């Protein structure tokens, strides 16, 4: 893979260990990110623009799901795949997750889409993930990133992207991921948002790609470090486990030396304000998240007999001991 300039494209590996605080649009109250709980009867939702796609209604989409998303006509399948991305922003979890994402994952994993269609998905989904206008419902960007993880997986299994396209996907994913400030996970009313977990899945697929070199892997490690302990938010929806996966695969592929891993992990476990760890909401959230991440790594190492993971063990143990 073409060499990437970390100085230009990413924070230094040890310099970015927590995400920027949420912006004013995210409902910051007293330092905590708060969102209104909306029932099915009081949501100010409008359906996602372009969803359902032209020629498809609820009954037809339900029938497609019942048939395991099989569209016999190849041309119609390509058109559908490119159109259904609009439903990734739907407020309806059955449509967003159960139809749009599942259909794309099925077609991409079954290699049912042509290279031109997959490139069109790459362009469309990247634009949706990086959308600059407000996304108050919080579905569009998150599920675009999740669908992009399947686009990235398809290239990992059988390369179709150019070196430049793959490098751009990595940089776009890293830049979006470190700037996530919507930490909503699951709600009974809305289903999943889960931007951090979905972004981690995308970075995991890139970490697994053999065309991503050591410098690219370090970019992924840096991005994950930015979301291990976001400011004033405590993870409760399994995010630390998802964050650990790209790290494990980066280590497996030789991203850093044992000393570099140890330095990075101990830095993550070192608080900026030691005197506030047990006497502030910020400190307690930081410790909760960091400990959960380190424990997720430790359990994975304990349960695996892959010798390639051994490079992580001293750092994980040192970080656990260093954590207040």
N, C-alpha and C positions, 0 to 999 in steps of 0.2 A: 504494500500500500504506500502511496505517496506520503512523504514525511509531512507531519503537521507541526505548525509552530505553536507550542503550548503557551509561549509568552503572549501571543496575539489572540489565541482562541480560547484560553481557559485561565482561571486563577492558578497560581502556583499550587502544587500538590498539597502542601501543608497550610496554605494561606486561607483556604476556604473551608471551614468546618461547620458552618451553619448557614442556612438560607437567609436571605434578606428578610426583614420584618414585613408583614403583610401591608399592602398599600391601602389607601383610604377606601377603595371600593369593596374591600373584603369584610367589612363589619368589625373593625378593630374597636373593642370596648375594654378599657382598663388593661390594655396589653394583651387581651385574649381575643381570638378570632371567634366571633359569634354570628350565627346565621339563624334566621327565623325558622321555626318548625311549622311547615305548611301542611295542612290536611288536604285530602283529596278534593275537598269542596271549596277551599279558599286559596288555591294556588293561582298566582297571576301568570299562568303559563299560556303561551301560544305554541302551537305545534311547530316543529323545526321546519325552516324554509326548505322547500323541495322534497319534503317527506310527507306521505309516501311518494315514491317516484311516479312519474306519469305512466299510466296504464296499470298501476298496481293499487289495489285497495286492501283493506284489512283482511277480507276473506281470502283474497288471492295470496297474500303474504302468509297467512296461516296455512294455506294448502301447500305452499312451497316449503315451509318449515316441516310440515308433516311428511313431505317427500324427501326429507334430508337435503334440501336445497339443491336438488338436481334439476338443472335446466339443460335439456338435450341439445338444443340449438346453440352451437358455439358462439355465433354472433350475438344472439340474444343474451347469452350469459355474460359476455364482455360488457354489453350495454348496461345490464342490471348491476353488475359489480361496481361500475363507476357511478351509477345513480344512487345506490343504496347508502353510500357514505353520508348522505344528508341526514339519514335517520340515526346516525351515531350521536346526534345532538338532541334527539327526541326526549321529552320529559317522561315518556312511557318506557319503563324498564323492559317490558316484554318486547317492545319494538326495538329499542336501542340495543339492548344486550342480547335478547333472545332471538332476534331476527337479523338486524344489521351486522352486528359483530360476528355472530355465529355463521351467517352466510359467507361473509368475507373469509373467515378462518377456514371454513370447509373448502371453499374454492381455491384458496391459496395453498392449503396443505395437500389438496388433491391435485395440484398442478393443473388446474382447469382453466387458468387465465394465461393469456399470451404475454410476452415480454412487454409489448406496448401498453397493454392494460395495466400491468403491474407498475410500469413507470408512471402511468397516469395516476394510479392510486398513490404512489409515492409523492407526486407533486401536490395532489389534492389534499391528502391527509397531513402532509407537512404544513401546508398553508392553514389548514384547520387547527392544527396543534399550536401554531405560532400566531393565531388570530390576535390582532392587537386590540380590537374593540372589546368591550366588556362581555363577559360570559357569565352573567349572574347565576344562571342555573347550574353552571359548573360541569355540564356533561360533555359538551362539544370537544374541548381540548383534551380532556382526560381520555375519552374513548377514541379520539383520533390517534393518540399516542399508543393505545392498546392495539388498535388495528395496524398501526405502523410496525408494531413488534412482529406481526405476522408477515408483513411485507419484507421486513429485515430477515426473518427466519427463512423465507422463500429464497432469498439470495444466499443465505448461509448454506442451505441444502444444495442449491444449484445456482451458481453465480449468473446473474443477468445484468447487474449494475456495473457501470464503468468504475474505475478507481475514483474518478472525480465525484461521481454520484454517491458512492459509498462514503467518501470522506465528508461530503456535504451533509449527508444524513447523520453522521456521527456528530458533527459540529452543531447542527440544528437541534438534535436531541439533547446534547449536553447543555446548550444555551437555554433551551426551554426548561429543562429539568431543574437547573440550579435556581431558576427564577420562580418556581412554583410557590404560590402563597395561598392556595386554596387547599386546606387539609381535610375537607369533609370526606368521610368514608362511606359508610352504609347507613341508610335510614329505611324504616319500614314503609314510609310513604313513597320514597323516591327511588329506592334501590341504591346501586353503587354509583359513586363518582370516582374516588380513589386515585387521584392524579399521581401521587408519589409511587404507589404500587405499579400503576400502569407504565409510568415512565421508567421505573426500575426494570420492568419486563423488557422494554425496548432496549435499554442499555445492556441487559443480559444477553439478548440475541446478538447484539453487536460484539460483546465480549467473547462470544463463542465463535464468531466469524474468523476463520483462519487468515483472511485478508486484512484484518485489523492488526497492525503491528504493535510493538511494545509502546511506542509513543501514544498510539490511539488507546491502548489499554490504560495507560496512566491518565489519560483524559477522562476515561470512564470512572476510574477510582476517585479522581478529584471531584467529579460530579456527584457521586454517591456520598462522599464525605460532606457535601454541602447540605444534604437532607437527612443525615443521621439524627440530628437533634435540632429541629427547627425552633426558632425562638417562640417561646410561650405556647407551645402546643405539645400535648402528650399523645402519642400514638396509641390507639386502642383497636385498630382493625387489621392487625397482622403486618403492618408496614415493615418492621425491622427484619422479618424473615425474607421479605421480597427484596429489601435493600442488600441483604447478605449474599444473595445468589450471584449478582454480577461480580462481587468481590471474590467469591470462591472460584469462579471460572477465570477471572483475571489472574489469580494466584496460580491456578492450574496451568495456565499458559505462560507463566514466567514473566508476569508484568514487572515485578520488582524483586529485589533481593530480600533475604530474611531480615537484614538490618533495616532496610527501607520500610518494609511492612511493620516492623516493630516501632520504628520512629513514628510512622503515620498513625498507628493504632493508639500508641501512648499519647500522642498529641490530641487525638479525639477524646481520650479519657481524662484530659487535663482541663479543668474548668477555668474560664476566664476570671470568674469571681469566686474563689474557693470559700470565702466566708458567707456566701449566699446560697450554697448548695442545699442546705437543710433549713434555710430560714427565708425562703422566697418561693413563690410559684414558679418563677423562671428557673431557679436552680433545681427544684424538684422535678420539673418537666425535663430539663436537660439530663439529669441523672437517670430518670426513668427510661428515656429514649436510648441513651448511650448504653446503659446496662442491657437493655433488650436486644440491641444490635450485637453487642459483644457475646451475649449468651446464644443468640442465633448462630453466630459463627462457631462458637465453642461446641455446641451440640452437633452441628454439621461435621466438624472435625472429629468428634468422638465417634460418630456413627459411620464415618467413611474410612475405608482402608486404602484410599488412593494416596500413594506416597507424594504426589505432586502438591498436596495440600499441606505437607509438613512445614513448608516455608512460613505458613501463617501461624502455626501453633505458639512459638515463643512470643510473638507479638500480642496475640489474643490473651495469653496468660499474663503477660506483663501489664497489659491494659486493664484487665480485671483487677489485678492487684493494686494498680495505681488509682483506680476509680475511687473517689471519696465514698 
